[in-house]
Amino acid sequence: MLGWSVTRYDTFTFCKRLYYYQYYGNYDHEYSRHEINTLKKLTTIPLEIGNIVHDILKTFLERLQRSAKPIDQNRFFAYSKQLTQRYSDAKKFFETYYGEYESIESLEMLYPKVEQCLINFLESERSDWLISRPEEEKSKWVIEPPGYGKTTINGYKAYCKVDFLFPSGKNLQIMDWKTGQPHMEKHKKQLTAYSYWASDKFNHNPALINCSSAYLFPEYHEMDMSLSHEDILAFSKIVQNETFQMWEYCIDVEQNLPKPKDAFPITVSINKCNTCNFKQLCRR
Ligand code: SF4
């Protein structure tokens, strides 16, 4: 059975054909599995910057848990630079695949923003506050839990993977790192999903869960949100409704078997194709 997630439903609404290639590409008879998987794995410069910053912040927080010794900033930034290079070398970029750039010079094209995001974070009050937490409190931090964040919402399978969760007094605080532009509606939905996941997993009153999107660029700021019991109920209905919509495209919901590709139409908004990994297949 398919599992709801914010990303999956976003893809579903963006373009049904993209949704097909992304989630059911193995069933396609027109193109090879290799070609579809290659396109599926393409990353972009903004996506990879986000990925790198997330992983560095994870390492940073785990280091705070292990030791109260001050962070050596020279070593921290040298590590960040190395990681940027290593990650970029291992990936195929959309921008080179489709000819926008001949090659990706990671230290010029990715690292400046990675570094600025990290500087903004290190200079934030949030960073000082986290560093100052007592050891016993740090041991309760949940930093990018392993797996895909599988859960159930209103009885429906769903995936919600939080970046960082920690106790704050009686409350639970969830942080979601953002390196791109604020996108209020989308981010609010993500935070609601995380709250739902946390209240379910830790059996915690949703009214005592705070969520924040932490924007790391161009300067650090947090967008906070807390939810009422009614918000949680409304959200579970949304998940149900969106799951039903995606089930409509399955011939077998239990086995998550898709209808034939023709049932997944190409988008009418041709502009969307400019940024789509699969544009060589649709030839638009
Ligand atoms: S290229 Fe356009 S039509 Fe084709 S999958 Fe992508 S967004 Fe959809």
py3Dmol code that shows the C-alpha trace and the ligand (Angstrom):
import py3Dmol

protein = """\
ATOM      1  CA  MET A   1       0.000   0.000   0.000  1.00  0.00           C
ATOM      2  CA  LEU A   2       1.329   3.463  -0.819  1.00  0.00           C
ATOM      3  CA  GLY A   3       2.362   5.775   2.014  1.00  0.00           C
ATOM      4  CA  TRP A   4       1.253   9.415   2.082  1.00  0.00           C
ATOM      5  CA  SER A   5       3.930  12.092   2.439  1.00  0.00           C
ATOM      6  CA  VAL A   6       4.002  15.823   1.758  1.00  0.00           C
ATOM      7  CA  THR A   7       6.512  15.254  -1.051  1.00  0.00           C
ATOM      8  CA  ARG A   8       4.545  12.419  -2.639  1.00  0.00           C
ATOM      9  CA  TYR A   9       1.319  14.404  -2.737  1.00  0.00           C
ATOM     10  CA  ASP A  10       3.159  17.496  -4.028  1.00  0.00           C
ATOM     11  CA  THR A  11       4.584  15.424  -6.877  1.00  0.00           C
ATOM     12  CA  PHE A  12       1.112  13.999  -7.534  1.00  0.00           C
ATOM     13  CA  THR A  13      -0.396  17.484  -7.884  1.00  0.00           C
ATOM     14  CA  PHE A  14       2.543  18.864  -9.890  1.00  0.00           C
ATOM     15  CA  CYS A  15       2.245  16.427 -12.807  1.00  0.00           C
ATOM     16  CA  LYS A  16       0.697  12.956 -12.911  1.00  0.00           C
ATOM     17  CA  ARG A  17       3.284  11.696 -15.410  1.00  0.00           C
ATOM     18  CA  LEU A  18       6.114  12.894 -13.172  1.00  0.00           C
ATOM     19  CA  TYR A  19       4.412  11.109 -10.287  1.00  0.00           C
ATOM     20  CA  TYR A  20       4.305   7.923 -12.378  1.00  0.00           C
ATOM     21  CA  TYR A  21       8.021   8.057 -13.269  1.00  0.00           C
ATOM     22  CA  GLN A  22       9.026   8.963  -9.736  1.00  0.00           C
ATOM     23  CA  TYR A  23       7.023   6.314  -7.878  1.00  0.00           C
ATOM     24  CA  TYR A  24       6.137   3.662 -10.466  1.00  0.00           C
ATOM     25  CA  GLY A  25       9.002   3.918 -12.984  1.00  0.00           C
ATOM     26  CA  ASN A  26       9.767   0.204 -12.616  1.00  0.00           C
ATOM     27  CA  TYR A  27       6.434  -0.609 -14.282  1.00  0.00           C
ATOM     28  CA  ASP A  28       7.180   1.394 -17.409  1.00  0.00           C
ATOM     29  CA  HIS A  29       7.496  -0.519 -20.701  1.00  0.00           C
ATOM     30  CA  GLU A  30       8.608   2.385 -22.874  1.00  0.00           C
ATOM     31  CA  TYR A  31      11.906   3.324 -21.218  1.00  0.00           C
ATOM     32  CA  SER A  32      14.539   1.221 -19.485  1.00  0.00           C
ATOM     33  CA  ARG A  33      14.670   1.008 -15.725  1.00  0.00           C
ATOM     34  CA  HIS A  34      18.247   2.301 -15.946  1.00  0.00           C
ATOM     35  CA  GLU A  35      17.218   5.469 -17.814  1.00  0.00           C
ATOM     36  CA  ILE A  36      14.320   6.220 -15.478  1.00  0.00           C
ATOM     37  CA  ASN A  37      16.444   5.610 -12.385  1.00  0.00           C
ATOM     38  CA  THR A  38      19.256   7.813 -13.722  1.00  0.00           C
ATOM     39  CA  LEU A  39      16.789  10.689 -14.241  1.00  0.00           C
ATOM     40  CA  LYS A  40      15.101  10.055 -10.909  1.00  0.00           C
ATOM     41  CA  LYS A  41      18.415  10.396  -9.090  1.00  0.00           C
ATOM     42  CA  LEU A  42      19.436  13.696 -10.721  1.00  0.00           C
ATOM     43  CA  THR A  43      19.997  16.355  -8.118  1.00  0.00           C
ATOM     44  CA  THR A  44      20.096  20.145  -8.526  1.00  0.00           C
ATOM     45  CA  ILE A  45      22.433  22.726  -7.038  1.00  0.00           C
ATOM     46  CA  PRO A  46      19.780  24.060  -4.568  1.00  0.00           C
ATOM     47  CA  LEU A  47      18.713  20.529  -3.576  1.00  0.00           C
ATOM     48  CA  GLU A  48      22.267  19.423  -2.986  1.00  0.00           C
ATOM     49  CA  ILE A  49      23.059  22.522  -0.915  1.00  0.00           C
ATOM     50  CA  GLY A  50      20.097  21.596   1.302  1.00  0.00           C
ATOM     51  CA  ASN A  51      21.237  18.003   1.548  1.00  0.00           C
ATOM     52  CA  ILE A  52      24.800  18.975   2.501  1.00  0.00           C
ATOM     53  CA  VAL A  53      23.709  21.538   5.112  1.00  0.00           C
ATOM     54  CA  HIS A  54      21.308  19.002   6.675  1.00  0.00           C
ATOM     55  CA  ASP A  55      24.046  16.409   6.996  1.00  0.00           C
ATOM     56  CA  ILE A  56      26.555  18.877   8.439  1.00  0.00           C
ATOM     57  CA  LEU A  57      24.028  20.103  11.024  1.00  0.00           C
ATOM     58  CA  LYS A  58      23.294  16.490  11.955  1.00  0.00           C
ATOM     59  CA  THR A  59      27.015  15.879  12.537  1.00  0.00           C
ATOM     60  CA  PHE A  60      27.252  19.157  14.471  1.00  0.00           C
ATOM     61  CA  LEU A  61      24.365  18.260  16.807  1.00  0.00           C
ATOM     62  CA  GLU A  62      25.685  14.731  17.375  1.00  0.00           C
ATOM     63  CA  ARG A  63      29.048  16.254  18.286  1.00  0.00           C
ATOM     64  CA  LEU A  64      27.321  18.512  20.850  1.00  0.00           C
ATOM     65  CA  GLN A  65      25.739  15.421  22.354  1.00  0.00           C
ATOM     66  CA  ARG A  66      29.102  13.668  22.684  1.00  0.00           C
ATOM     67  CA  SER A  67      31.177  16.491  24.124  1.00  0.00           C
ATOM     68  CA  ALA A  68      30.758  19.903  25.761  1.00  0.00           C
ATOM     69  CA  LYS A  69      34.135  21.054  24.387  1.00  0.00           C
ATOM     70  CA  PRO A  70      33.853  24.186  22.203  1.00  0.00           C
ATOM     71  CA  ILE A  71      33.615  23.573  18.460  1.00  0.00           C
ATOM     72  CA  ASP A  72      36.863  24.237  16.593  1.00  0.00           C
ATOM     73  CA  GLN A  73      35.480  26.435  13.806  1.00  0.00           C
ATOM     74  CA  ASN A  74      38.487  25.991  11.507  1.00  0.00           C
ATOM     75  CA  ARG A  75      38.082  22.234  11.595  1.00  0.00           C
ATOM     76  CA  PHE A  76      34.309  22.541  11.277  1.00  0.00           C
ATOM     77  CA  PHE A  77      34.507  24.599   8.091  1.00  0.00           C
ATOM     78  CA  ALA A  78      37.329  22.472   6.635  1.00  0.00           C
ATOM     79  CA  TYR A  79      35.100  19.428   7.188  1.00  0.00           C
ATOM     80  CA  SER A  80      32.146  21.238   5.581  1.00  0.00           C
ATOM     81  CA  LYS A  81      34.209  22.082   2.514  1.00  0.00           C
ATOM     82  CA  GLN A  82      35.432  18.494   2.138  1.00  0.00           C
ATOM     83  CA  LEU A  83      31.920  17.132   2.500  1.00  0.00           C
ATOM     84  CA  THR A  84      30.587  19.542  -0.133  1.00  0.00           C
ATOM     85  CA  GLN A  85      33.258  18.360  -2.564  1.00  0.00           C
ATOM     86  CA  ARG A  86      32.700  14.689  -1.790  1.00  0.00           C
ATOM     87  CA  TYR A  87      28.899  14.858  -2.108  1.00  0.00           C
ATOM     88  CA  SER A  88      29.035  16.864  -5.334  1.00  0.00           C
ATOM     89  CA  ASP A  89      31.573  14.508  -6.923  1.00  0.00           C
ATOM     90  CA  ALA A  90      29.296  11.561  -6.215  1.00  0.00           C
ATOM     91  CA  LYS A  91      26.170  13.060  -7.816  1.00  0.00           C
ATOM     92  CA  LYS A  92      24.815  13.704 -11.303  1.00  0.00           C
ATOM     93  CA  PHE A  93      23.416  17.210 -11.550  1.00  0.00           C
ATOM     94  CA  PHE A  94      20.332  18.267 -13.506  1.00  0.00           C
ATOM     95  CA  GLU A  95      22.193  21.422 -14.550  1.00  0.00           C
ATOM     96  CA  THR A  96      24.982  19.484 -16.306  1.00  0.00           C
ATOM     97  CA  TYR A  97      22.787  16.662 -17.581  1.00  0.00           C
ATOM     98  CA  TYR A  98      20.571  19.146 -19.418  1.00  0.00           C
ATOM     99  CA  GLY A  99      23.473  21.329 -20.534  1.00  0.00           C
ATOM    100  CA  GLU A 100      23.059  24.482 -18.436  1.00  0.00           C
ATOM    101  CA  TYR A 101      26.653  24.050 -17.171  1.00  0.00           C
ATOM    102  CA  GLU A 102      29.507  21.984 -18.517  1.00  0.00           C
ATOM    103  CA  SER A 103      30.588  20.941 -15.058  1.00  0.00           C
ATOM    104  CA  ILE A 104      29.818  21.645 -11.422  1.00  0.00           C
ATOM    105  CA  GLU A 105      32.597  23.436  -9.578  1.00  0.00           C
ATOM    106  CA  SER A 106      31.340  22.638  -6.124  1.00  0.00           C
ATOM    107  CA  LEU A 107      33.598  25.027  -4.211  1.00  0.00           C
ATOM    108  CA  GLU A 108      32.388  27.933  -6.332  1.00  0.00           C
ATOM    109  CA  MET A 109      28.823  26.917  -7.049  1.00  0.00           C
ATOM    110  CA  LEU A 110      27.701  25.231  -3.841  1.00  0.00           C
ATOM    111  CA  TYR A 111      30.103  25.900  -1.019  1.00  0.00           C
ATOM    112  CA  PRO A 112      29.593  29.691  -0.582  1.00  0.00           C
ATOM    113  CA  LYS A 113      25.913  29.179   0.238  1.00  0.00           C
ATOM    114  CA  VAL A 114      26.625  26.098   2.377  1.00  0.00           C
ATOM    115  CA  GLU A 115      29.151  28.118   4.365  1.00  0.00           C
ATOM    116  CA  GLN A 116      26.813  31.110   4.739  1.00  0.00           C
ATOM    117  CA  CYS A 117      23.984  28.891   6.013  1.00  0.00           C
ATOM    118  CA  LEU A 118      26.343  27.403   8.607  1.00  0.00           C
ATOM    119  CA  ILE A 119      27.692  30.809   9.659  1.00  0.00           C
ATOM    120  CA  ASN A 120      24.122  32.104  10.040  1.00  0.00           C
ATOM    121  CA  PHE A 121      23.247  29.135  12.190  1.00  0.00           C
ATOM    122  CA  LEU A 122      26.372  29.368  14.362  1.00  0.00           C
ATOM    123  CA  GLU A 123      25.709  33.070  14.948  1.00  0.00           C
ATOM    124  CA  SER A 124      22.065  32.493  15.891  1.00  0.00           C
ATOM    125  CA  GLU A 125      20.630  32.544  19.399  1.00  0.00           C
ATOM    126  CA  ARG A 126      19.296  29.055  18.709  1.00  0.00           C
ATOM    127  CA  SER A 127      22.818  27.708  18.276  1.00  0.00           C
ATOM    128  CA  ASP A 128      23.992  29.332  21.550  1.00  0.00           C
ATOM    129  CA  TRP A 129      20.944  27.956  23.331  1.00  0.00           C
ATOM    130  CA  LEU A 130      21.536  24.425  22.034  1.00  0.00           C
ATOM    131  CA  ILE A 131      25.226  24.519  22.962  1.00  0.00           C
ATOM    132  CA  SER A 132      24.295  25.606  26.507  1.00  0.00           C
ATOM    133  CA  ARG A 133      21.873  22.730  27.169  1.00  0.00           C
ATOM    134  CA  PRO A 134      22.866  20.373  29.978  1.00  0.00           C
ATOM    135  CA  GLU A 135      24.269  16.978  28.993  1.00  0.00           C
ATOM    136  CA  GLU A 136      21.265  15.107  30.357  1.00  0.00           C
ATOM    137  CA  GLU A 137      18.923  17.153  28.134  1.00  0.00           C
ATOM    138  CA  LYS A 138      21.111  16.681  25.062  1.00  0.00           C
ATOM    139  CA  SER A 139      20.919  12.911  25.519  1.00  0.00           C
ATOM    140  CA  LYS A 140      17.166  13.162  24.731  1.00  0.00           C
ATOM    141  CA  TRP A 141      17.643  14.883  21.398  1.00  0.00           C
ATOM    142  CA  VAL A 142      16.300  13.032  18.366  1.00  0.00           C
ATOM    143  CA  ILE A 143      18.463  13.954  15.366  1.00  0.00           C
ATOM    144  CA  GLU A 144      17.235  12.705  11.991  1.00  0.00           C
ATOM    145  CA  PRO A 145      15.970   9.358  13.222  1.00  0.00           C
ATOM    146  CA  PRO A 146      16.996   6.471  10.916  1.00  0.00           C
ATOM    147  CA  GLY A 147      14.552   5.117   8.335  1.00  0.00           C
ATOM    148  CA  TYR A 148      11.886   6.983   6.421  1.00  0.00           C
ATOM    149  CA  GLY A 149       9.737   8.083   9.368  1.00  0.00           C
ATOM    150  CA  LYS A 150       7.016   5.517   8.685  1.00  0.00           C
ATOM    151  CA  THR A 151       3.869   6.143  10.699  1.00  0.00           C
ATOM    152  CA  THR A 152       0.084   5.952  10.393  1.00  0.00           C
ATOM    153  CA  ILE A 153      -2.199   8.966  10.245  1.00  0.00           C
ATOM    154  CA  ASN A 154      -5.865   8.306  10.784  1.00  0.00           C
ATOM    155  CA  GLY A 155      -5.156   4.647   9.939  1.00  0.00           C
ATOM    156  CA  TYR A 156      -3.373   5.482   6.659  1.00  0.00           C
ATOM    157  CA  LYS A 157       0.283   4.733   6.017  1.00  0.00           C
ATOM    158  CA  ALA A 158       2.396   7.896   5.957  1.00  0.00           C
ATOM    159  CA  TYR A 159       6.016   9.061   6.045  1.00  0.00           C
ATOM    160  CA  CYS A 160       7.138  12.056   8.128  1.00  0.00           C
ATOM    161  CA  LYS A 161      10.854  12.333   8.848  1.00  0.00           C
ATOM    162  CA  VAL A 162      11.846  15.110  11.242  1.00  0.00           C
ATOM    163  CA  ASP A 163      15.238  16.804  11.150  1.00  0.00           C
ATOM    164  CA  PHE A 164      15.550  17.479  14.861  1.00  0.00           C
ATOM    165  CA  LEU A 165      13.332  17.081  17.907  1.00  0.00           C
ATOM    166  CA  PHE A 166      14.161  17.957  21.499  1.00  0.00           C
ATOM    167  CA  PRO A 167      12.381  18.453  24.826  1.00  0.00           C
ATOM    168  CA  SER A 168      11.957  22.035  25.984  1.00  0.00           C
ATOM    169  CA  GLY A 169      10.365  22.121  29.451  1.00  0.00           C
ATOM    170  CA  LYS A 170       7.027  20.303  29.175  1.00  0.00           C
ATOM    171  CA  ASN A 171       7.001  20.818  25.431  1.00  0.00           C
ATOM    172  CA  LEU A 172       8.537  19.008  22.514  1.00  0.00           C
ATOM    173  CA  GLN A 173      10.216  21.250  19.954  1.00  0.00           C
ATOM    174  CA  ILE A 174      10.648  20.170  16.329  1.00  0.00           C
ATOM    175  CA  MET A 175      13.054  21.960  13.996  1.00  0.00           C
ATOM    176  CA  ASP A 176      13.025  21.681  10.222  1.00  0.00           C
ATOM    177  CA  TRP A 177      16.086  23.176   8.510  1.00  0.00           C
ATOM    178  CA  LYS A 178      15.450  25.192   5.354  1.00  0.00           C
ATOM    179  CA  THR A 179      18.076  26.499   2.949  1.00  0.00           C
ATOM    180  CA  GLY A 180      15.627  27.763   0.325  1.00  0.00           C
ATOM    181  CA  GLN A 181      12.853  30.340   0.203  1.00  0.00           C
ATOM    182  CA  PRO A 182      10.036  30.396   2.772  1.00  0.00           C
ATOM    183  CA  HIS A 183       7.054  28.562   1.322  1.00  0.00           C
ATOM    184  CA  MET A 184       4.451  29.091   4.040  1.00  0.00           C
ATOM    185  CA  GLU A 185       1.648  26.740   2.968  1.00  0.00           C
ATOM    186  CA  LYS A 186       3.903  23.832   2.081  1.00  0.00           C
ATOM    187  CA  HIS A 187       6.083  24.205   5.153  1.00  0.00           C
ATOM    188  CA  LYS A 188       3.061  24.533   7.428  1.00  0.00           C
ATOM    189  CA  LYS A 189       1.743  21.246   6.112  1.00  0.00           C
ATOM    190  CA  GLN A 190       5.106  19.590   6.714  1.00  0.00           C
ATOM    191  CA  LEU A 191       5.239  20.893  10.265  1.00  0.00           C
ATOM    192  CA  THR A 192       1.707  19.663  10.920  1.00  0.00           C
ATOM    193  CA  ALA A 193       2.736  16.206   9.717  1.00  0.00           C
ATOM    194  CA  TYR A 194       5.767  16.261  12.038  1.00  0.00           C
ATOM    195  CA  SER A 195       3.596  17.307  14.997  1.00  0.00           C
ATOM    196  CA  TYR A 196       1.228  14.479  14.253  1.00  0.00           C
ATOM    197  CA  TRP A 197       4.119  12.020  14.051  1.00  0.00           C
ATOM    198  CA  ALA A 198       5.625  13.259  17.328  1.00  0.00           C
ATOM    199  CA  SER A 199       2.342  13.226  19.237  1.00  0.00           C
ATOM    200  CA  ASP A 200       1.746   9.677  18.038  1.00  0.00           C
ATOM    201  CA  LYS A 201       5.270   8.339  18.577  1.00  0.00           C
ATOM    202  CA  PHE A 202       5.852   9.946  21.991  1.00  0.00           C
ATOM    203  CA  ASN A 203       2.216   9.920  23.084  1.00  0.00           C
ATOM    204  CA  HIS A 204       2.508  13.656  23.667  1.00  0.00           C
ATOM    205  CA  ASN A 205      -0.297  16.214  23.846  1.00  0.00           C
ATOM    206  CA  PRO A 206      -0.259  17.988  20.442  1.00  0.00           C
ATOM    207  CA  ALA A 207      -0.922  21.314  22.183  1.00  0.00           C
ATOM    208  CA  LEU A 208       2.498  20.896  23.831  1.00  0.00           C
ATOM    209  CA  ILE A 209       4.404  20.367  20.603  1.00  0.00           C
ATOM    210  CA  ASN A 210       6.035  23.365  18.930  1.00  0.00           C
ATOM    211  CA  CYS A 211       7.292  23.226  15.394  1.00  0.00           C
ATOM    212  CA  SER A 212       9.630  25.608  13.618  1.00  0.00           C
ATOM    213  CA  SER A 213      10.898  25.957  10.103  1.00  0.00           C
ATOM    214  CA  ALA A 214      14.425  27.272  10.635  1.00  0.00           C
ATOM    215  CA  TYR A 215      15.440  29.337   7.598  1.00  0.00           C
ATOM    216  CA  LEU A 216      19.218  29.440   7.301  1.00  0.00           C
ATOM    217  CA  PHE A 217      19.576  31.820   4.358  1.00  0.00           C
ATOM    218  CA  PRO A 218      19.950  34.744   3.666  1.00  0.00           C
ATOM    219  CA  GLU A 219      19.810  35.134   7.455  1.00  0.00           C
ATOM    220  CA  TYR A 220      18.683  32.882  10.257  1.00  0.00           C
ATOM    221  CA  HIS A 221      15.051  33.102  11.323  1.00  0.00           C
ATOM    222  CA  GLU A 222      12.449  30.690  12.602  1.00  0.00           C
ATOM    223  CA  MET A 223       8.793  30.403  11.631  1.00  0.00           C
ATOM    224  CA  ASP A 224       6.975  28.878  14.597  1.00  0.00           C
ATOM    225  CA  MET A 225       3.751  26.947  14.701  1.00  0.00           C
ATOM    226  CA  SER A 226       1.804  25.115  17.349  1.00  0.00           C
ATOM    227  CA  LEU A 227      -1.323  23.073  16.799  1.00  0.00           C
ATOM    228  CA  SER A 228      -4.590  22.502  18.565  1.00  0.00           C
ATOM    229  CA  HIS A 229      -6.368  19.180  18.836  1.00  0.00           C
ATOM    230  CA  GLU A 230      -8.766  20.450  16.128  1.00  0.00           C
ATOM    231  CA  ASP A 231      -5.850  21.180  13.770  1.00  0.00           C
ATOM    232  CA  ILE A 232      -4.625  17.623  14.190  1.00  0.00           C
ATOM    233  CA  LEU A 233      -8.106  16.247  13.463  1.00  0.00           C
ATOM    234  CA  ALA A 234      -8.456  18.438  10.370  1.00  0.00           C
ATOM    235  CA  PHE A 235      -5.044  17.318   9.187  1.00  0.00           C
ATOM    236  CA  SER A 236      -5.892  13.628   9.503  1.00  0.00           C
ATOM    237  CA  LYS A 237      -8.883  14.252   7.202  1.00  0.00           C
ATOM    238  CA  ILE A 238      -6.593  15.931   4.668  1.00  0.00           C
ATOM    239  CA  VAL A 239      -4.285  12.901   4.691  1.00  0.00           C
ATOM    240  CA  GLN A 240      -7.268  10.608   4.195  1.00  0.00           C
ATOM    241  CA  ASN A 241      -8.562  12.669   1.292  1.00  0.00           C
ATOM    242  CA  GLU A 242      -5.154  12.936  -0.401  1.00  0.00           C
ATOM    243  CA  THR A 243      -4.513   9.214   0.056  1.00  0.00           C
ATOM    244  CA  PHE A 244      -7.874   8.442  -1.613  1.00  0.00           C
ATOM    245  CA  GLN A 245      -6.934  10.674  -4.552  1.00  0.00           C
ATOM    246  CA  MET A 246      -3.668   8.787  -5.067  1.00  0.00           C
ATOM    247  CA  TRP A 247      -5.387   5.408  -4.687  1.00  0.00           C
ATOM    248  CA  GLU A 248      -7.518   6.357  -7.721  1.00  0.00           C
ATOM    249  CA  TYR A 249      -4.385   5.804  -9.814  1.00  0.00           C
ATOM    250  CA  CYS A 250      -3.851   2.233  -8.601  1.00  0.00           C
ATOM    251  CA  ILE A 251      -5.383  -0.882 -10.070  1.00  0.00           C
ATOM    252  CA  ASP A 252      -4.558  -2.685  -6.836  1.00  0.00           C
ATOM    253  CA  VAL A 253      -4.376  -0.482  -3.742  1.00  0.00           C
ATOM    254  CA  GLU A 254      -3.133  -3.240  -1.408  1.00  0.00           C
ATOM    255  CA  GLN A 255      -0.221  -4.118  -3.715  1.00  0.00           C
ATOM    256  CA  ASN A 256       0.258  -0.485  -4.785  1.00  0.00           C
ATOM    257  CA  LEU A 257       0.075  -1.453  -8.468  1.00  0.00           C
ATOM    258  CA  PRO A 258      -0.345   1.543 -10.785  1.00  0.00           C
ATOM    259  CA  LYS A 259      -2.767   1.913 -13.670  1.00  0.00           C
ATOM    260  CA  PRO A 260      -1.087   1.969 -17.110  1.00  0.00           C
ATOM    261  CA  LYS A 261       1.072   5.018 -17.854  1.00  0.00           C
ATOM    262  CA  ASP A 262      -1.619   6.559 -20.100  1.00  0.00           C
ATOM    263  CA  ALA A 263      -3.764   7.080 -17.011  1.00  0.00           C
ATOM    264  CA  PHE A 264      -1.098   9.515 -15.724  1.00  0.00           C
ATOM    265  CA  PRO A 265      -1.448  12.541 -18.067  1.00  0.00           C
ATOM    266  CA  ILE A 266       1.357  14.976 -18.830  1.00  0.00           C
ATOM    267  CA  THR A 267       0.829  18.413 -17.320  1.00  0.00           C
ATOM    268  CA  VAL A 268      -0.771  21.143 -19.420  1.00  0.00           C
ATOM    269  CA  SER A 269       1.535  23.758 -17.825  1.00  0.00           C
ATOM    270  CA  ILE A 270       4.537  23.414 -20.075  1.00  0.00           C
ATOM    271  CA  ASN A 271       6.608  25.723 -17.833  1.00  0.00           C
ATOM    272  CA  LYS A 272       6.679  23.019 -15.203  1.00  0.00           C
ATOM    273  CA  CYS A 273       8.646  20.800 -17.598  1.00  0.00           C
ATOM    274  CA  ASN A 274      11.650  23.151 -17.548  1.00  0.00           C
ATOM    275  CA  THR A 275      12.595  22.022 -14.071  1.00  0.00           C
ATOM    276  CA  CYS A 276      11.561  18.379 -14.415  1.00  0.00           C
ATOM    277  CA  ASN A 277      14.138  15.569 -14.302  1.00  0.00           C
ATOM    278  CA  PHE A 278      12.124  13.540 -16.809  1.00  0.00           C
ATOM    279  CA  LYS A 279      11.832  16.142 -19.546  1.00  0.00           C
ATOM    280  CA  GLN A 280      13.907  14.101 -21.989  1.00  0.00           C
ATOM    281  CA  LEU A 281      11.260  11.349 -21.828  1.00  0.00           C
ATOM    282  CA  CYS A 282       8.323  13.678 -22.491  1.00  0.00           C
ATOM    283  CA  ARG A 283      10.288  15.594 -25.175  1.00  0.00           C
ATOM    284  CA  ARG A 284       8.547  18.838 -24.326  1.00  0.00           C
TER     285      ARG A 284
END
"""
ligand_1 = """\
8
SF4
S 8.501 16.769 -18.431
Fe 6.603 17.826 -17.934
S 4.979 16.435 -18.549
Fe 6.856 15.250 -18.435
S 6.884 14.391 -16.417
Fe 7.976 16.288 -16.317
S 6.517 17.849 -15.719
Fe 5.380 16.054 -16.396
"""
view = py3Dmol.view(width=600, height=400)
view.addModel(protein, "pdb")
view.setStyle({"model": 0}, {"cartoon": {"style": "trace"}})
view.addModel(ligand_1, "xyz")
view.setStyle({"model": 1}, {"stick": {}})
view.zoomTo()
view.show()
